[in-house]
Amino acid sequence: MYLHPILEGLEHCFSLFYPNLCLVCESKKPTRGEIICFSCQHKLPKTDFHLDPENALIERFWGRLPLHAATSLFYFIKGGRAQQLIHQLKYNHKPAVGMRFGQTYGSILKDSPLFQSVDCIIPVPLHPRKQHQRGYNQSETFARGLSMSMGKPHYPHALERLTFTQTQTRKNRIERMNNVMEAFRLRSGKALEGKHVLLVDDVVTTGATLEACGMQLLSVENLTLSLATIGFASG
């Protein structure tokens, strides 16, 4: 896009005082339109789960949810680059992280045989009080980015979070499942009948939240369920 020389000058001056630095290394400048530098992009631990129908993520849900497919963009390693980015997304008011990775991953998933039949995308919801505190739902920003690049609608209000549950961070799988068992409700099941739904979240650890949401969605007649997250915690 053409910018008036005065605006270009102002943009240049602004960047000198408030440089658009990489959200990971905080030392290099990303190319225009990106949020992390080329070096950090190259070093992010990609999973390539979309190429493997029996990957570690879908194995985590064996016997828990009947899934068509499941994938994550990155391995979520403590102290690693993916964790830093998701921390920026959730706690440092950087919704662009979710949007950008949704767009990036959507352009990959739309060409994957496992995900080409997806009809719509549904994010794991936040409780209204938590969303008000944060200002947005981080999973919904990821869903929106996926929707843009996959050319599929996303329904941010298909699921509703009923309870303001305690943080899941320090809980094991049983404690997490108990914490979210009755936390979600399906709002628009009729519109999802016969659809292939992609349920998305920011990070999967034990899978309790995705399991609780997935159980609600699978109450819909002839619904096919797949999962996608930004991060996969293997530990």
LOBA-110060 format. One line per field, with one value per residue: residue number from 0; x, y, z of N, C-alpha, C in turn. Coordinates in steps of 0.001 Angstrom, whole numbers. Layout:
k = [NUM ...]
n.c1 = [X ...]
n.c2 = [Y ...]
n.c3 = [Z ...]
ca.c1 = [X ...]
ca.c2 = [Y ...]
ca.c3 = [Z ...]
c.c1 = [X ...]
c.c2 = [Y ...]
c.c3 = [Z ...]
This chain:
k = [0 1 2 3 4 5 6 7 8 9 10 11 12 13 14 15 16 17 18 19 20 21 22 23 24 25 26 27 28 29 30 31 32 33 34 35 36 37 38 39 40 41 42 43 44 45 46 47 48 49 50 51 52 53 54 55 56 57 58 59 60 61 62 63 64 65 66 67 68 69 70 71 72 73 74 75 76 77 78 79 80 81 82 83 84 85 86 87 88 89 90 91 92 93 94 95 96 97 98 99 100 101 102 103 104 105 106 107 108 109 110 111 112 113 114 115 116 117 118 119 120 121 122 123 124 125 126 127 128 129 130 131 132 133 134 135 136 137 138 139 140 141 142 143 144 145 146 147 148 149 150 151 152 153 154 155 156 157 158 159 160 161 162 163 164 165 166 167 168 169 170 171 172 173 174 175 176 177 178 179 180 181 182 183 184 185 186 187 188 189 190 191 192 193 194 195 196 197 198 199 200 201 202 203 204 205 206 207 208 209 210 211 212 213 214 215 216 217 218 219 220 221 222 223 224 225 226 227 228 229 230 231 232 233 234]
n.c1 = [847 518 2025 1668 4442 4854 3489 4962 7370 6625 5954 8470 9907 8416 8992 11629 11614 9740 10274 9221 9690 10709 8535 9574 12546 13021 14892 15417 13964 10849 9801 7619 4264 4610 5027 7092 10659 12536 14499 13613 11161 12043 13147 11081 9389 7951 5271 4227 1984 -281 294 275 -1937 -2115 -965 745 -1039 -3701 -3604 -3659 -6329 -7520 -9994 -11355 -12484 -14164 -12448 -12003 -9650 -6644 -4542 -1612 114 2690 5192 4821 7022 8470 9668 10366 10243 7635 6071 6661 5444 2731 2303 2538 249 -1840 -1434 -179 -1658 -1730 -3392 -2873 -1049 -2471 -4189 -2341 -1015 -3184 -3887 -1546 -1463 -3906 -3579 -1992 -3496 -5736 -4940 -4411 -5274 -6589 -8014 -9433 -12158 -13392 -16078 -16714 -15452 -14861 -14160 -12802 -14630 -14273 -15121 -17487 -16644 -13859 -13165 -13819 -11929 -9539 -9985 -10405 -10960 -8477 -8405 -10378 -9259 -7341 -9062 -10344 -8281 -7695 -10141 -10095 -7982 -8616 -11047 -13475 -16404 -16372 -17629 -17979 -19725 -20919 -20419 -20740 -19364 -20114 -19338 -17057 -14231 -11511 -7998 -6263 -3621 -1866 -2964 -3614 -4618 -7089 -7969 -8243 -10256 -12430 -12689 -13733 -15914 -18733 -18717 -19317 -21646 -23632 -24829 -25927 -26790 -28404 -27747 -25349 -25634 -24641 -22245 -18686 -16754 -14234 -12700 -11070 -8234 -5871 -3612 -2939 -2827 -3401 -5773 -8305 -10106 -10672 -11782 -14128 -15522 -15672 -17317 -19755 -20211 -20340 -22784 -24470 -26331 -24860 -22434 -19078 -15933 -12969 -9745 -7707 -4831 -2693 -417 1189 1579 3794 4600]
n.c2 = [-1196 2261 4850 8169 10404 11888 10339 8012 8916 9491 6916 5727 7218 6554 3842 3911 4641 2906 68 -2598 -5401 -8851 -11174 -13259 -13468 -10786 -9072 -8960 -7649 -8530 -9451 -7377 -7649 -9950 -11507 -12594 -13019 -14210 -16071 -17077 -18128 -20266 -21870 -22747 -25467 -27488 -29831 -31444 -33065 -33119 -34691 -37246 -39693 -41122 -39765 -38415 -36741 -37499 -40062 -39545 -39195 -41598 -43935 -42036 -39921 -40223 -39516 -37932 -36744 -35218 -32534 -30509 -27416 -26719 -28221 -27886 -26755 -26429 -23266 -22896 -21608 -21734 -21781 -19250 -17625 -18357 -17536 -14775 -14439 -15138 -13691 -11229 -9545 -9991 -10643 -10945 -12970 -15406 -15088 -14908 -17400 -19038 -18349 -19172 -21956 -22791 -22506 -24652 -26860 -26878 -28156 -30670 -34080 -35108 -33005 -31669 -32016 -30541 -28645 -26494 -24339 -24380 -22674 -23447 -22147 -19217 -18402 -15763 -13826 -14255 -13750 -11070 -10017 -10637 -9555 -10749 -13947 -16231 -18648 -18244 -16310 -17819 -19621 -17811 -17009 -19486 -19872 -17830 -18576 -21192 -20930 -21522 -21286 -19908 -20526 -18804 -18829 -21267 -23102 -22786 -21508 -22331 -22201 -20537 -21799 -23082 -22380 -24499 -25115 -26393 -28875 -32437 -34985 -36199 -34390 -32126 -32983 -33323 -30699 -29458 -30887 -30310 -27879 -26819 -26020 -26876 -24712 -24391 -26839 -27994 -26778 -27935 -30530 -33418 -32260 -31776 -30927 -28770 -28530 -26191 -25110 -23306 -24606 -28055 -30189 -32325 -32765 -32502 -30294 -30092 -32606 -32418 -30404 -31653 -33848 -32598 -31627 -34005 -34957 -34168 -35142 -37294 -35917 -35212 -35166 -33275 -32155 -29265 -27551 -24853 -25431 -28442 -30187 -32505 -33767]
n.c3 = [0 -815 1006 2140 1962 4370 6260 6033 7057 9698 10534 10386 12336 14615 14776 15522 18206 19298 18508 16373 17558 17482 19052 20446 20623 21035 19951 17218 14191 12860 9504 7513 8514 9948 13227 14573 14218 11331 12051 14572 13784 12221 14157 15764 17329 15321 14901 12820 12924 11355 9219 10073 10838 13199 15385 18340 19678 18955 19966 22666 23174 22719 23503 24891 23354 20267 17538 14366 13405 14723 15667 16316 16162 17244 19402 22859 24969 28125 28880 26269 22840 21748 24073 25078 23149 23382 25961 25546 24003 25818 28208 27822 26286 23412 20979 18293 17986 18170 15954 13828 13889 13489 10849 9547 10143 9159 6384 5914 6868 5212 2957 3792 3702 5940 7011 5093 4809 6777 8062 9719 12353 15805 18742 21997 24650 26775 30181 30642 32551 32730 30079 29910 31668 30309 27820 25401 23824 23707 22297 20448 18809 17482 16183 14482 12782 11556 10251 8342 6588 5886 4748 5950 8044 11372 14631 17291 19456 19749 21755 25283 28267 31496 34164 36338 36479 38530 37991 35664 35634 37552 37965 37861 35403 36270 38222 36599 34857 36594 37304 35068 34226 34260 33082 30579 27931 25118 22633 20061 18685 16634 14208 13687 12927 11204 10441 9949 12487 13619 16551 18567 20521 22623 23948 24526 27243 29492 28192 29216 29102 26331 26025 27592 26183 23692 24247 24615 22015 20563 21206 19284 16445 14093 13981 13124 14632 14981 16196 16890 17983 19103 20664 21889 24752 25674 27957]
ca.c1 = [0 1281 1858 2127 5788 4803 3120 6111 8337 6129 6081 9891 10262 7770 9685 12901 11376 8933 10532 8402 10664 10239 7922 10320 13911 12960 16091 15379 12694 10206 9412 6310 3133 4915 5142 8384 11683 12732 15307 12768 10203 12735 13496 9894 9333 6739 4958 3822 938 -1295 722 247 -3271 -2007 53 700 -2216 -4907 -3430 -4044 -7782 -8034 -10842 -11987 -13308 -14013 -11998 -11604 -8247 -6209 -3232 -1103 1123 4009 5403 4833 8127 8645 10754 10662 9709 6175 5497 6777 4433 1404 2246 2234 -1149 -2785 -1217 413 -2581 -1234 -4278 -2327 -341 -3447 -4637 -1277 -778 -4359 -3744 -443 -1809 -5034 -3083 -1445 -4548 -6708 -4403 -4198 -6424 -7283 -8788 -10095 -13622 -13896 -17162 -16731 -14443 -15448 -13156 -13133 -15022 -13923 -16219 -17594 -15840 -12458 -12989 -13832 -10634 -8473 -10328 -10677 -10747 -7299 -8709 -11193 -8377 -6781 -10148 -10604 -7210 -7941 -11304 -9700 -7140 -9265 -12286 -14578 -16932 -16115 -18785 -17418 -20715 -21568 -20272 -20812 -18761 -21095 -18742 -15742 -13470 -10172 -6959 -5923 -2185 -1166 -3811 -3403 -5719 -8343 -8387 -8690 -11532 -13434 -12808 -14453 -16924 -20035 -18426 -19667 -22960 -23808 -25897 -26537 -26546 -29150 -27013 -24120 -25957 -24003 -21071 -17347 -16410 -12869 -12681 -9714 -7810 -4498 -2668 -3490 -1938 -4086 -6895 -9578 -11016 -11117 -12662 -15428 -16182 -15938 -18473 -20937 -20400 -20679 -24203 -25172 -26514 -23981 -21336 -17695 -15134 -11517 -9157 -6476 -4336 -1406 641 988 2497 3979 4890]
ca.c2 = [0 3506 5759 9534 10554 12335 9181 7111 9483 9286 5496 5473 7797 5753 2557 4127 4690 1750 -884 -3801 -6480 -10227 -11473 -14331 -13064 -9370 -8376 -8771 -7156 -9416 -8849 -6725 -8571 -11068 -11139 -13092 -12922 -15416 -17030 -17729 -18953 -21480 -22688 -23216 -26932 -27929 -31242 -32154 -34045 -33173 -35695 -38563 -39925 -41756 -39004 -38458 -36029 -38325 -41176 -39078 -39252 -42946 -44389 -40892 -39252 -40755 -38399 -38138 -36340 -34273 -31988 -29313 -26743 -26779 -28835 -26900 -27151 -25440 -22333 -22850 -20506 -21827 -21364 -17789 -17019 -18572 -16628 -13453 -14475 -15245 -12821 -9937 -8866 -10087 -11520 -11160 -14256 -16428 -14857 -15206 -18837 -19619 -18171 -20022 -23368 -23024 -22674 -26017 -27852 -26935 -29071 -31977 -34967 -35342 -31837 -31021 -32126 -29710 -27731 -25291 -24289 -23940 -22543 -23656 -20824 -18730 -17857 -14325 -13003 -14393 -13069 -9632 -9692 -10746 -8700 -11596 -15382 -16556 -19748 -17697 -15639 -18911 -20090 -16803 -17122 -20722 -19634 -16969 -19251 -22425 -20595 -22181 -20412 -20268 -20222 -18568 -18955 -22578 -23644 -21776 -21920 -21989 -21991 -19894 -22845 -22758 -22591 -25891 -25224 -27305 -30034 -33612 -35218 -36458 -33125 -31247 -33470 -32973 -29246 -28957 -31872 -29678 -26461 -26376 -26350 -26652 -23735 -24420 -28180 -28330 -26278 -28713 -31912 -33897 -31456 -32092 -29788 -28658 -27902 -25675 -24512 -22810 -25650 -29275 -30876 -33597 -32887 -32514 -29264 -30512 -33770 -31944 -29721 -32649 -34654 -31794 -31573 -35329 -35237 -33768 -36269 -37449 -34951 -35719 -34251 -33217 -31193 -28563 -26604 -24233 -26149 -29782 -30489 -33957 -34301]
ca.c3 = [0 -874 2127 1937 2541 5773 7074 6046 7982 11058 10831 10619 13637 15655 14899 16208 19637 19666 17430 16292 17724 17560 20346 21113 20998 21397 19494 15774 13654 11886 8245 7592 8598 10837 14634 15049 13181 10518 12814 15576 13049 11778 15319 16471 17244 14629 15146 11588 13258 10291 8253 10731 11399 14522 16100 19807 20185 18832 20900 24004 23311 22491 24597 25540 22350 18912 16718 12970 13298 15758 15333 16985 15340 17868 20705 23935 25842 29184 28612 24845 22046 21634 25354 25162 22279 23950 27116 24987 23576 26919 29366 27468 25379 22044 20206 16948 17977 17822 14579 12848 13821 12858 9398 9091 10215 8259 5017 5858 7096 4116 1952 4409 3510 7205 7433 3952 4906 7884 7676 10552 13408 17070 19789 23404 25158 28106 30967 30350 33462 32323 28803 30206 32272 29305 26699 24240 24019 22918 21384 19369 17847 16687 15324 13460 11795 10802 9408 7234 5598 5430 4050 6657 9095 12778 15469 18627 20521 19679 23104 26353 29541 32517 35484 36401 37153 38997 36988 35406 35420 38452 38233 37027 34472 36988 38821 35519 34334 37601 37323 33890 33809 34024 32837 29230 27385 23692 22415 18725 18183 15418 13044 13516 12558 9984 10106 10454 13332 14124 17878 18714 21791 22517 24331 25099 28186 29744 27264 29947 28591 25006 26198 28076 25062 22669 24654 24317 20568 20049 21459 18063 15540 12912 13985 13072 15457 14917 17123 16520 18980 18779 21350 22422 25856 25613 29274]
c.c1 = [888 970 2368 3502 5793 4471 4257 7165 7926 6270 7529 10319 9683 8526 11033 12732 10614 9084 9647 9320 9963 9702 8632 11687 13995 14208 16077 14000 12109 9991 7996 5191 3369 5057 6424 9371 11862 13494 14465 11688 10822 12984 12281 9718 8028 6527 4763 2787 -99 -948 578 -1117 -3260 -916 -178 -527 -3468 -4817 -3864 -5547 -8367 -8805 -11569 -12946 -13096 -13702 -11702 -10113 -7928 -4799 -2894 -6 2526 4016 5516 5841 8350 9872 11080 9962 8185 5501 5560 5688 3031 1229 1924 759 -2102 -2649 -662 -388 -2030 -2127 -3769 -1564 -1292 -3910 -3586 -1042 -1991 -4276 -2662 -849 -2976 -4593 -2453 -2564 -5521 -6247 -4125 -5430 -7228 -8248 -9534 -11617 -14217 -14946 -17141 -15758 -15074 -14345 -13694 -13472 -14377 -15195 -16281 -16751 -14356 -12217 -12998 -12494 -9524 -8716 -10660 -10470 -9590 -7545 -9545 -10347 -7719 -7826 -10411 -9545 -7356 -9074 -10931 -8944 -7740 -10540 -13504 -15096 -16481 -17274 -18325 -18406 -21445 -21522 -20258 -20163 -19636 -20475 -17372 -14834 -12105 -9172 -6578 -4422 -1520 -1968 -3432 -4652 -7050 -8867 -8899 -10049 -12659 -13717 -13685 -15630 -18260 -19886 -18962 -21067 -22982 -24997 -26611 -26309 -27193 -28380 -25767 -24375 -25324 -22742 -19778 -16837 -14948 -12914 -11258 -9498 -6374 -3477 -3428 -2427 -2553 -5229 -8253 -10575 -11551 -12052 -14056 -16202 -16563 -17140 -19775 -21233 -20858 -22088 -25056 -25204 -25561 -22869 -19998 -16804 -13637 -11029 -7952 -6114 -3056 -290 223 2037 2623 4213 3660]
c.c2 = [1253 4358 7147 9678 10999 11167 8181 7604 9289 7818 5142 5993 6978 4451 2701 4086 3467 665 -2119 -5003 -7829 -10528 -12594 -13828 -11612 -8599 -8099 -8302 -8187 -8694 -8296 -7772 -9759 -10567 -11672 -13071 -14256 -16484 -17785 -18590 -20295 -22434 -23175 -24723 -27439 -29434 -32054 -33237 -34186 -34201 -37119 -38799 -40590 -41083 -39030 -37750 -36902 -39548 -40796 -39198 -40628 -43425 -43270 -40171 -39949 -39621 -38833 -37846 -35377 -33805 -30788 -28722 -26935 -27706 -27716 -27372 -26048 -24580 -22160 -21707 -20541 -21399 -19845 -17100 -17180 -17739 -15208 -13364 -14378 -14130 -11437 -9192 -8802 -11038 -11803 -12477 -15372 -16313 -15306 -16702 -19586 -19519 -19092 -21489 -23710 -23244 -24041 -27048 -27960 -27867 -30465 -32856 -35201 -34210 -31139 -31046 -31317 -28730 -26428 -25456 -23704 -23843 -22968 -22289 -20497 -18371 -16350 -13438 -13057 -13657 -11553 -9199 -9649 -9814 -9462 -13049 -15799 -17695 -19262 -16944 -16669 -19431 -19109 -16837 -18360 -20523 -18830 -17750 -20561 -22148 -21284 -21260 -20857 -19743 -20036 -18773 -20299 -23294 -22497 -22337 -21408 -21608 -21354 -20832 -22341 -23028 -24056 -26152 -26293 -28568 -31205 -33886 -35411 -35172 -32154 -31676 -33132 -31480 -28725 -29828 -31229 -28214 -25939 -26815 -26007 -25733 -23909 -25774 -28487 -27918 -27096 -30146 -32272 -33166 -32093 -30846 -29874 -27861 -27459 -25035 -24031 -23919 -26863 -29893 -32246 -33833 -32821 -31497 -29639 -31713 -33330 -31238 -30716 -33517 -33905 -31798 -32920 -35774 -34872 -34949 -36181 -36409 -35688 -34694 -34406 -32115 -30522 -27602 -25953 -25077 -27514 -30035 -31993 -34574 -34554]
c.c3 = [0 348 1723 2592 3991 6692 7153 7032 9426 11471 11155 11994 14779 15878 15587 17718 20141 18590 17533 16346 17810 18954 21095 21570 21442 20987 18001 15336 12695 10567 8385 7571 9498 12278 15268 13885 12466 11287 13835 14914 12695 12951 16118 16257 16634 14818 13865 11867 12136 9208 8786 11379 12776 15339 17608 20377 20098 19742 22312 24241 22992 23718 25317 24593 21004 17938 15285 12807 14436 15418 16202 16118 15906 19078 21740 24983 26859 28915 27149 24131 21944 22934 25502 24338 22843 25218 26646 24602 24756 27961 29041 26408 23958 21239 18797 16852 17560 16385 13573 12744 13269 11343 8838 9057 9295 6830 4824 5934 5931 3006 2515 4204 4784 7554 6289 4067 6055 7352 8460 11712 14664 18127 21152 24002 26505 28862 30705 31272 33075 31010 28998 30790 31223 28127 25432 24661 23116 21923 20194 18360 16931 15701 14187 12366 10930 9803 8163 6166 5098 4637 4648 7756 10482 13617 16921 19764 20488 21027 24102 27606 30668 33844 35362 37193 37595 37892 36893 35496 36274 38774 37331 36201 35189 37610 37762 34996 35297 37601 36185 33462 33442 33608 31522 28831 25899 23470 21078 18057 16859 14169 12742 13079 11211 9588 10632 11169 13765 15424 18170 20086 21623 22800 24844 26005 28478 28769 27929 29397 27217 25093 26629 26960 23968 22986 24394 22814 20007 20431 20245 17096 14342 12841 13954 13749 15187 15857 16503 17635 18472 19376 21860 23492 25971 26971 30094]
